[in-house]
Amino acid sequence: MSLVGHQITESEKIRQLVTQIVGDVGRLNEQITGVRPADPSFADRNKKMLEQIAVLRGRPLHYPFIGSGAGRGPYVELEDGSVKLDLINGIGIHLFGHSHPRVIGAALRGALSDIIVQGNLEPNREYIQFSEKLSKLAGRRSRLKHVWFATCGTMANENALKMARQKHSPARKIVAFKNAFAGRSTMMAEVTDNPAFKQGLPEYHEVLRIPFYDKKTPGSAEKTLAAFKEHVAGNEGDIACLAFEPMLGEGGYNAAPREFFVPMLEFAKEKKIAVWIDEVQTFCRTGELFAFETLDIGQYADLVTIAKTAQLGATLYTEEYNPKPGLIAGTFSGSTVSMTTGMEMIDMMVNDGYLGGEGRVARIHKRFIDGFNRLNETTCKGKVQDAGGMGLMIAFTPHDGAKEQADVFMKKLYHNGVIAFGCGKGPFRVRFLIPACIEDQDIDVALSIIEKTIQEGY
Ligand SMILES: Cc1ncc(COP(=O)(O)O)c(C=O)c1O
């Protein structure tokens, strides 16, 4: 006799029905073939929905974006009838774009479970399967062993910080980069270095800043190391962790080489300061599963946090940082659908040719960067500057990087059919979180819309 739960997941009849639904949905989505303008017949209803959101939230949406629930790869259909090329994907959630058949299939399988959201007290099998997958994959090139789920990146970060502080108690302080982003809880807003995100909040004076890598400044790595050493000397025994994004996300998408990180990490180890790598944005995006693999710094990691593409948050940690019972818990661990789809997408990344120097992620990166540089040198001279980033995270500086100009450009770009989002502050940059499923011809469509938008002027 097999358990009823296993009969559900293994039932041939249910498998066929799922395949049939995925096929039917896919056939409907085939109507979405590329960028198209809004349909005037939906204008009134769409306007009402936008006004309703603005009233309910107390402020309007950044873009007039309300998804219709349909899409195809990098293309998304909106309630106004338009189809956009979505190169921001919910700020990095939809790694395989919209309506990917394997993702829909995994979501349907997750939806058949007896519960919607799994809890830390009463988890189902998917909780174990996902934890095991993450632990095994992370453990290939690091000492990370344990996994604790959370509902978002911010909560995964909160858990990491608590583990670092408990282990090094009574040390309290955090060393973090200038322009870092870590989330918007009270404590993560403190780690985040952007005054606009914490207006009116008190300062806790628990974060010590060091500069991030600047390729244009000779001796940048030495300056950062010196600043770190100075903080440690002035706060002996009171620094719990070095917390960093492998590439600043909100801070501007400037990548740094391995040689920048290693001396800092060696020093952190020497001083028994926890190394916490925030991979909330970089996970699955840099050409390897973890950016610590791309940078080959996994041996230094004590704590790593992920979210976004994982479809839920998770803190990964080594044996030494396993906290005492009671420190981390919470009702929710994540929805069953988050777990089944998160696992499916990771399997696709690992097994379907996306990773490595010649993998699809590297090729997508190159095609975009080459395209941006070509525009900057030819038809859009000086207006697509400093194209760079890592893997599926790409940005350029429009004009001289003034905020107002960058904002107007992105709104026009949105109108013309490509969705991007800003990052950095001085220079303000235009960033793209590219879906891994994008085809070369769609990259060329994106480049030509960007070119057209720049040539129209803004
Ligand atoms: C590096 C980094 N850390 C933490 C967060 C916060 O994650 P969440 O918005 O899921 O709470 C983000 C979100 O953008 C991020 O990019």
The ligand as a Gaussian input file, in Angstrom:
#p B3LYP/6-31G(d) Opt

LIG

0 1
 C       20.677000      41.977000      -2.346000
 C       19.286000      42.001000      -1.789000
 N       19.094000      41.672000      -0.499000
 C       17.865000      41.641000       0.044000
 C       16.760000      41.984000      -0.689000
 C       15.402000      41.959000      -0.053000
 O       14.660000      40.887000      -0.538000
 P       13.067000      40.904000      -0.454000
 O       12.602000      42.063000      -1.247000
 O       12.641000      39.566000      -1.002000
 O       12.705000      41.023000       0.986000
 C       16.908000      42.339000      -2.034000
 C       15.737000      42.732000      -2.845000
 O       15.822000      43.381000      -3.853000
 C       18.209000      42.356000      -2.595000
 O       18.421000      42.700000      -3.879000

